């Protein structure tokens, strides 16, 4: 008797292979890097500008003014600005610069010097009163007045990591740590001068130092897990810094009338003239913005993923006796 046998593929293996291919395709689609928009408060021109963080080019769709605009904080499409001239905090649409819908300008500050965001809470440091209050980031309504006060001495920049609020305690020459939920002082980290602005990424806290006691104008990085200098980072000197911001491996610092870019891991200079033509720039804020091509490729990858899974399923059903 003549018997023939055709090859029947291993069904589980074929299905697994197809799914694996689909996952790779999806991953390729979603690793397309996004650009970021860097926002700069330009005190001398009473202006807030938006710039491409890679090229320094102006983002023409955004335009906003302030009254001695100083600190900035951003989350999604909401940008917050402290105005020293009016003792207020305003909310802006981060795409257009128009007033933020639903947000009522917060007034009554003597010198709003620092801003930070956590969830829907907006933290505002009023330097002249040595207190930090909490507001609703959507409406501007007060949540807790003078919630953080212990040991503050002309506080300035703010940064948040997890449940800890870091405060640049200017006249105490240290960065103070507070429990974000209770307002209780946790401890202090000594700095090499007057801390002004803070930026945080992972366990790295970047601190601009200005003025007294030793005319120290520089930027140092601290490991928040130890309170010691960040390993591998060389303190950046020769600056006249005010604000800083960090995203990924890029660290941005204001210096006189420019914004410079450094390597966030080492402190090495990348671009000494990323943004120029400013007049006493102060606050910085940065937010990643996916490129249009990222969404297109991501959508195509998703479609490929679905097609591969359906094809593998049909193949598996066809091979079932």
C-alpha positions in Angstrom: 0.0 0.0 0.0 1.3 3.4 -1.0 1.1 5.9 1.8 2.0 9.6 1.5 2.3 12.0 4.4 2.2 15.8 4.1 4.0 18.1 6.6 1.7 19.6 9.1 3.2 22.7 10.8 3.4 22.8 14.6 0.4 24.9 15.4 1.4 26.4 18.7 4.9 27.3 17.4 3.5 29.0 14.2 1.0 31.0 16.3 3.7 32.1 18.7 6.1 33.0 15.9 3.4 35.2 14.3 2.6 37.0 17.5 6.4 37.5 18.2 6.8 39.2 14.8 3.8 41.4 15.4 5.2 42.5 18.8 8.5 43.4 17.2 6.7 45.4 14.5 4.7 47.3 17.2 7.9 48.0 19.2 9.6 49.4 16.1 6.7 51.7 15.6 6.7 53.1 19.1 10.4 53.7 19.6 10.4 56.7 17.3 11.8 59.4 19.5 9.6 62.4 20.4 10.8 66.0 20.4 10.2 68.2 23.4 9.1 71.7 23.9 11.2 73.8 26.2 9.4 76.8 27.8 11.4 79.8 29.0 10.2 82.8 31.1 12.0 85.8 29.8 11.8 88.3 32.6 13.3 91.3 30.8 10.8 91.0 28.0 7.8 90.0 30.1 7.4 87.1 27.8 7.1 83.3 27.9 8.4 81.5 24.9 8.3 77.9 23.6 11.2 76.3 21.8 12.2 73.1 20.2 14.5 71.5 22.7 16.7 69.9 20.1 17.3 72.9 17.8 16.3 75.9 19.9 13.9 77.0 17.2 10.9 79.1 18.3 7.6 77.3 18.3 5.5 79.9 16.5 2.1 78.5 17.6 2.8 79.5 21.2 2.9 83.1 22.5 2.3 84.4 26.0 3.1 87.4 28.2 3.6 87.8 31.9 4.4 90.4 34.5 7.9 89.7 35.6 7.3 86.0 34.8 9.6 83.8 36.8 9.0 80.1 37.7 7.3 77.7 35.4 5.6 74.3 35.8 4.0 72.1 33.2 1.8 69.0 33.0 0.3 67.9 29.8 -1.2 70.9 28.0 -1.3 73.0 31.2 1.5 75.5 31.8 1.7 77.5 35.0 3.6 80.8 35.5 4.5 82.8 38.6 4.4 86.5 38.1 6.5 88.6 40.4 5.1 91.9 39.2 1.6 91.1 40.2 2.1 88.5 42.9 0.1 86.0 41.0 0.1 82.6 39.3 -1.5 82.2 35.9 -2.4 79.1 33.9 -1.8 78.9 30.2 -2.7 76.6 27.4 0.7 75.0 26.6 -0.1 74.8 22.9 -1.2 78.3 22.2 -0.3 80.4 25.2 -4.0 81.4 25.7 -5.4 81.5 29.3 -6.0 78.0 30.6 -9.7 77.2 30.4 -11.3 76.8 33.8 -8.3 78.0 35.8 -8.7 81.2 37.9 -5.6 83.2 38.4 -4.3 82.9 41.9 -3.5 86.2 43.5 -2.3 87.6 46.9 1.3 86.5 46.9 4.1 88.7 48.0 6.8 87.0 45.8 5.7 83.7 44.2 9.2 82.2 43.5 8.6 78.4 43.0 6.1 76.1 41.4 5.7 72.3 41.3 3.0 69.9 40.3 1.9 66.5 41.6 -1.3 65.0 40.2 -3.9 67.7 40.3 -2.1 69.7 43.1 -0.2 72.8 42.3 2.4 73.9 44.9 3.4 77.6 45.2 6.3 78.9 47.2 5.8 82.5 48.4 9.3 83.6 49.2 8.5 86.7 51.1 6.3 84.8 53.6 8.4 81.7 53.9 5.5 79.4 53.2 4.3 77.0 50.5 0.6 76.6 49.8 -1.3 74.0 47.7 -3.9 74.7 45.0 -6.2 72.8 42.7 -4.3 72.7 39.3 -7.6 72.6 37.4 -9.4 75.5 39.0 -6.9 77.4 41.0 -8.9 76.9 44.2 -7.0 76.9 47.5 -6.5 73.4 49.0 -4.2 74.1 51.9 -2.8 77.5 52.9 0.8 77.7 54.2 1.0 73.9 54.3 4.8 73.8 54.3 6.5 76.3 56.7 9.0 74.5 58.9 12.6 75.9 58.5 11.9 77.8 55.3 14.1 80.8 54.7 13.4 82.6 51.4 12.5 79.4 49.6 12.7 79.4 45.8 12.7 76.5 43.4 10.5 73.4 44.0 10.8 69.8 42.7 8.8 66.6 43.5 9.8 63.0 43.4 7.3 60.4 44.6 5.9 61.6 47.9 8.8 64.1 48.6 8.8 67.8 48.0 12.3 69.3 47.5 12.6 73.0 48.3 15.5 75.3 47.5 16.0 77.0 50.9 18.0 80.0 49.7 19.2 81.6 52.9 19.7 78.3 54.7 22.2 77.2 51.9 20.4 73.8 51.7 17.6 71.9 50.0 14.9 70.9 52.4 12.8 67.7 52.0 9.2 67.5 53.0 6.6 64.8 53.1 4.2 65.8 50.4 1.1 64.4 52.2 1.7 65.6 55.8 3.9 68.7 55.2 6.4 67.4 57.8 10.0 68.3 57.3 12.0 65.1 56.6 15.6 66.5 56.4 18.0 68.9 54.7 20.7 68.5 52.1 23.6 71.0 52.3 24.6 72.8 49.1 27.6 74.8 48.1 25.8 78.1 48.0 22.4 79.7 47.7 20.2 77.2 45.9 17.8 78.8 43.4 16.2 76.4 41.0 15.6 72.7 41.1 15.1 70.0 38.5 14.8 66.3 39.2 15.0 63.1 37.2 15.2 59.7 38.8 17.6 59.9 41.7 19.3 63.0 40.3 18.5 66.4 41.7 20.0 69.4 39.8 20.5 72.6 41.8 21.5 76.0 40.5 23.6 77.9 43.0 23.8 81.7 42.9 25.5 84.5 44.8 26.5 84.3 48.4 28.3 83.2 50.6 31.1 82.7 48.2 29.8 84.1 45.0 29.1 80.6 43.9 27.4 80.6 40.5 27.2 77.0 39.3 25.0 73.9 38.9 25.5 70.8 41.0 23.8 67.4 41.0 22.9 65.5 44.1 21.9 61.9 44.5 18.7 62.1 46.5 19.1 58.6 47.9 22.3 59.6 49.7 22.4 63.4 49.8 25.9 63.2 48.2 27.2 64.5 44.9 25.8 62.5 41.9 28.4 59.9 40.8 29.9 60.7 37.4 28.6 64.3 37.3 31.0 67.2 37.2 29.7 70.4 38.7 29.1 73.0 36.0 30.9 76.2 36.7 31.3 79.5 34.9 27.6 80.1 34.8 25.2 82.9 35.9 22.3 80.5 36.3 18.7 81.0 37.3 16.5 78.2 36.0 17.1 74.6 35.0 15.1 71.7 33.5 15.9 68.1 32.7 14.4 65.5 30.3 16.1 62.2 29.7 19.8 62.8 29.2 19.4 66.5 28.4 19.9 69.2 31.1 19.0 72.8 30.3 20.2 75.8 32.2 19.7 79.5 31.8 23.0 81.4 31.6 22.9 85.2 31.4 20.8 85.8 28.3 20.9 82.3 26.8 19.8 78.8 27.5 22.6 76.1 27.4 22.3 72.4 27.1 24.4 69.8 29.0 24.7 66.1 29.4 22.6 65.2 32.4 24.8 62.2 33.4 28.2 63.9 33.2 27.7 67.6 33.1 29.5 67.9 29.8 28.5 70.9 27.6 26.4 70.0 24.5 25.3 73.4 23.2 26.4 76.8 24.8 24.0 78.7 22.7 20.8 76.6 22.3 18.6 79.6 22.7 19.9 83.2 22.5 18.5 86.7 22.4 16.8 86.5 25.7 16.7 89.2 28.5 17.3 87.7 32.0 15.7 84.3 31.4 14.6 82.6 34.6 12.2 79.7 34.8 12.4 76.6 32.5 9.9 73.8 32.0 10.0 71.0 29.5 7.4 68.6 28.1 7.8 65.8 25.6 5.6 66.1 22.5 5.3 63.1 20.1 6.0 63.9 16.5 3.2 63.4 14.1 5.2 60.7 12.4 5.4 58.8 15.7 1.6 58.5 15.8 1.5 57.4 12.1 4.1 54.7 12.6 2.5 53.6 15.8 -0.8 53.3 14.1 0.7 51.3 11.3 2.4 49.0 13.8 -0.8 48.5 15.7 -2.5 47.5 12.4 0.3 45.1 11.6 0.0 43.6 15.1 -3.7 43.0 14.6 -3.3 41.6 11.1 -0.6 39.1 12.3 -2.6 37.9 15.2 -5.7 37.4 13.0 -3.7 35.6 10.3 -2.1 33.3 12.9 -5.5 32.5 14.4 -7.0 31.6 10.9 -4.0 29.5 10.2 -4.4 27.7 13.5 -8.1 27.0 12.8 -7.4 25.7 9.3 -4.9 23.1 10.7 -7.3 21.8 13.3 -8.6 18.3 12.3 
